[in-house]
Amino acid sequence: MIKSILNLILIISISAVIAEKTNNNQTIDDIFYFTVNHTNTKNPCLMARFSASFLISYSANINQTTTLQNVRVNLTKLEDFYGTCENTTNSLFIKFERDWTLSMTYTQDKNEYSLSNVKLSYFVDSRLFPNATEFGNQEAENNNLNEFNVNTGKSYKCYAGTNIPLGNNVTVEFKNYQAQAFIKNSDKTVTFDTAVECVGDIIGSNKLVPIVIGIVLTVLIVLVLVAYVVGRRRYRPTYQQMSSGGSDFKDWYNNIPQVTKYWFTGSVVVPLLCRFGILNPYYLILQASLFFQKFHFWRPLTALFFYPITPQSGFSYLINLYFLYSYSTLLETTTFDGRPADYLFMLIFNWIILTIIGFIASLPMLMDPMILSVMYVWCQLNRETIVSFWFGTRFKAMYLPWVLVGFNMIIRGGGFNDLIGIAVGHLYFFLMFRYPETNGMNLLKTPEVLFKYFPNRRNNVAGFGTTPRRNF
């Protein structure tokens, strides 16, 4: 019965994807291209392409009652544009919709630049603002921005929507955005240089049907909970005692190994806080320029816990949580049983290496490769163990990381993060297990300070010592 339900869910999901891909009735925003040249040359200092719309709230008199009405005006009827190229500022001025002007100013600070000012001058008339209580020229401006931050010599791309409040009840939304400012006069660039993508583009711009995805995820969660409750009632381990008045969930959570519990909890709490708008993902992702120049030292840690929860990425997020819980628990309760400090050191080592790679390769999030690095270590320590994958497929554990790489390449079009996770996991496995096995010398040792806060629960020697011989 459960297999039939899962097959039905799979068919519905695939149908939703196909329907979304083949839908030809989607509206496309008007995209405009702008180029501002250096003085007396035809070489650009600023290039931009985007579509824009403006959400404006205004006072209206309806049935002798003053109410607040909303109107959305798209950037469509383009009349003219021009700009300026200064040493530390590049500006773009766009005239449209008769008496409307949008101005955008980019400011350079050392080796990076950002959109620092956006101003909209517009005209309130009865055509666009019916029943308005006041007519005439209006302005809305935000001159304290730090949007689309990127290093000089690169462009910033965000095809997903970005909302910027301008004050005076006006918000501008940019879509299909890509821009590059402060292009050198000697550079006869006609195309954008390497683009830094926003979080929305990294996640993916495919908009699956939210209702279908919601139903699929809900059914999966219900099935997992039902199976869990039934399994708990049929079998209770002898070492686990139910406290009076306790709940199954509480007992399950309390029995998660110590280090895994902290990692798992952070990976649930941080994404949920972002999902409900309490935290801004922009301040959580890994970005080298902000870490080294703006001293955002928290970013490597938040990039480990953050994962966007959207209709497109929700299922991948649940799979990540499952792998995190399963393989981190397996490692901590077998190879590292009773040695939380040693296990925490492994996580810290992998995290530091991933952070360095993330700075170099511009990885905004570290959850995917971190989980795969832990899985890889377990798979290498249990190479001959038979594991099960989707649809009942079974194979040796040594092949599981590579199966996941291929799976993600097909389903999500990715795989790069997974390969990085495998490389980091192999580095730790080699230094901690393989090298001491063949050379008799440990290159990695758990710092003593970790044992102070995470003492061994058995009479183990601090650190790993000499590992038992394995058939690698």
Buried (B, 14 or more C-beta within 10 A) or exposed (E): EEEEEBEEBEEBBEEBBEEBEEEEEEEEBBBBEBBBBBEEEEBBBBBBBBBBBBBBEBBBEEEEEEEEBEBEBBBEEEEEBEBBBEEEBBBBBBBBBEEBBBBBBBBBBEEBBBBBBBBBBBBBEEEBBEBBEEEEEBEBBBEEBEBBBBBBBBBBBBBBBBEBBBEBBBBBBBBBBBBBBBBEBEEEBEEBBEBBBBBBBBBBEEEBBEEBBEBBBEBBEEBEEEEEEEEBEEEEEEEEEEEEEEEEEEBEEEEBBEBBBBBBEBBBEBBEBBBEEEBEBBBBBBBBBBBEBBEBEEBBBBBBBBBBBBBBBBBBBBBBBEBBBBBBBBBBBEBBBBBBBBBBBBBEBBBEBBBEBBBEEBBBBBBBBBBBBBBBBBBBBBEEEEBEEEEEEEEEBBEBBBBBBEBBBEEBEBBBBBBBBBBBBBBBBBBBBBBBBEEEEBEBEBEEEBBEEBEBEEEBEBBBEEBEEEEE
